[in-house]
Amino acid sequence: MVRLFTALEIPPDVAETLARRQSGLPGARWRPAEALHVTLAFYGEVSEHTADDLAAELSRIPAGRFDITLKGVGAFGDAHRSHTLWAGLERSEPLATLAARCRAAGKRAGIEMDARDYRPHVTLAYLKPQTNPDRIGAWITGHNLLASPPIPVLRFGLYSSVLTSDGSQYALEREYPL
């Protein structure tokens, strides 16, 4: 079994810009530059055979190159506790279409896909339960004007993920040019 997802890589210069914002919040476990990405679809644990079927389906996705733009920051969680800090993306029809096609490829490969709405973002940090909510709010307020120039998207990748005590470790398994 292998844990898989499709994603867009964050270029090193953009990752460096994001890394400069990854400070000033006790209780945040900041993600390293090599872990920064925009998830397109999460497939979960699949067999090697299903992984091969998925890879074949992904190779059939028709898509053209496009740009994405980072815009703002925020947190995922509920009314009582935030658990993840993220950088948002400006609305992009080509990005939404590519994500939908990656989800459809998963379904065609026999993977049961989660029904959640697609919310493109770059995970910046996971938050410990005791992280002070006022400090989280202050960090978001201090960084919410985040905006990037257009980032060219020339390819997407199929990644494997291994859960460790230090967070997930990712490996690019296949790359698909746009």
C-alpha positions in Angstrom: 0.0 0.0 0.0 1.1 3.5 -0.8 -0.3 6.9 0.3 -0.7 9.2 -2.7 -1.8 12.7 -3.8 -1.3 15.0 -6.8 0.1 18.5 -6.3 1.8 21.5 -7.8 5.3 22.1 -6.6 6.1 25.5 -5.1 9.2 27.0 -6.9 12.2 27.6 -4.7 12.0 31.4 -4.9 8.4 31.4 -3.7 9.2 28.9 -1.0 11.9 31.2 0.2 9.4 34.1 0.4 7.0 31.9 2.4 9.8 30.7 4.7 10.4 34.4 5.7 6.9 34.4 7.1 7.3 31.1 9.0 8.2 32.6 12.4 6.8 34.4 15.4 4.2 31.9 16.5 5.0 29.6 19.4 3.4 26.3 19.0 3.6 26.3 15.1 5.5 23.4 13.5 6.6 25.1 10.3 6.7 23.0 7.1 10.1 22.9 5.4 10.5 24.4 1.9 10.6 20.9 0.3 7.2 20.1 1.7 5.4 23.2 0.4 2.9 22.4 -2.4 -0.6 22.9 -3.6 -2.6 19.7 -3.3 -4.8 18.9 -6.3 -6.3 15.6 -5.1 -5.7 13.3 -2.1 -6.1 9.6 -2.9 -5.1 8.1 0.5 -3.7 4.5 0.8 -4.0 2.5 -2.4 -2.5 -0.7 -3.6 0.4 -0.8 -6.1 -2.0 -2.0 -8.8 -4.4 0.9 -8.2 -1.4 3.3 -8.1 -0.4 2.1 -11.6 -4.0 2.6 -12.8 -4.1 6.1 -11.3 -0.8 7.0 -12.9 -2.1 5.9 -16.3 -5.3 7.9 -15.8 -3.4 11.0 -14.8 -1.3 10.8 -17.9 -4.5 11.3 -20.0 -5.5 14.6 -18.4 -5.8 17.3 -21.0 -4.5 20.6 -19.7 -2.6 23.6 -20.7 -0.1 25.8 -18.8 -1.5 28.5 -16.5 -0.5 30.7 -13.6 -1.4 30.7 -9.9 -1.1 33.6 -7.5 -0.7 33.4 -3.7 -3.1 35.6 -1.8 -3.6 36.0 1.9 -3.2 33.6 4.8 -5.6 31.9 7.2 -6.1 28.9 9.4 -8.1 25.7 9.3 -9.9 24.5 12.4 -13.1 24.9 14.2 -14.5 27.6 16.6 -12.4 26.2 19.4 -9.1 25.3 17.9 -7.1 26.1 14.8 -4.8 23.3 13.7 -3.3 24.4 10.4 -1.9 27.7 9.0 -2.0 28.2 5.2 -1.3 30.6 2.4 -4.2 31.0 0.1 -4.5 31.2 -3.7 -6.3 33.6 -5.9 -9.3 32.0 -7.6 -8.2 30.2 -10.8 -10.5 28.4 -13.1 -7.6 26.4 -14.7 -6.5 25.3 -11.3 -10.0 24.2 -10.3 -10.4 22.4 -13.5 -7.1 20.5 -13.1 -8.0 19.6 -9.5 -11.4 18.2 -10.7 -9.7 16.2 -13.5 -7.2 14.7 -10.9 -10.2 13.7 -8.7 -12.0 12.2 -11.7 -8.8 10.3 -12.6 -8.8 8.8 -9.1 -12.5 7.8 -9.4 -11.7 6.1 -12.8 -8.8 4.2 -11.1 -11.3 2.9 -8.6 -10.4 5.2 -5.7 -13.2 6.4 -3.4 -12.7 10.2 -3.3 -13.6 12.5 -0.4 -16.5 14.7 -1.1 -15.1 17.9 0.4 -15.0 21.1 -1.7 -11.6 22.0 -3.2 -9.9 24.8 -1.2 -6.5 25.4 -2.8 -3.8 26.4 -0.3 -0.2 25.9 0.7 0.1 24.5 4.3 2.6 26.6 6.2 2.4 25.0 9.6 0.6 22.6 11.8 -0.4 24.0 15.2 0.0 22.3 18.6 -3.3 22.2 20.6 -2.0 24.6 23.2 -1.2 27.3 20.6 -2.6 30.6 21.9 -5.6 31.6 19.7 -4.8 35.3 20.2 -1.3 34.7 18.8 -2.7 32.8 15.9 -5.0 35.8 15.1 -2.1 38.2 15.4 0.0 36.2 13.1 -2.8 36.0 10.5 -3.4 39.8 10.7 0.4 40.4 10.3 0.7 38.3 7.2 -2.7 38.6 5.5 -1.5 40.9 2.8 0.6 38.1 1.3 0.5 38.3 -2.5 2.8 36.8 -5.1 3.5 37.6 -8.7 2.0 35.0 -11.1 3.6 31.6 -10.6 3.8 29.6 -13.9 2.4 26.1 -13.6 4.1 23.9 -16.2 3.5 20.5 -14.6 1.9 18.6 -11.8 3.1 15.6 -9.9 1.9 12.4 -8.3 3.5 12.2 -4.8 3.8 9.5 -2.2 3.5 10.4 1.5 4.9 8.7 4.5 3.7 9.8 8.0 6.5 10.3 10.5 6.7 11.9 14.0 8.2 15.0 12.3 5.3 15.3 9.8 4.7 13.9 6.4 7.6 13.1 4.1 6.9 13.4 0.4 8.5 11.9 -2.7 7.7 12.7 -6.3 6.7 9.5 -8.0 5.7 10.8 -11.5 5.5 14.1 -13.2 3.0 15.2 -15.8 3.7 18.2 -18.1 0.9 20.6 -18.9 
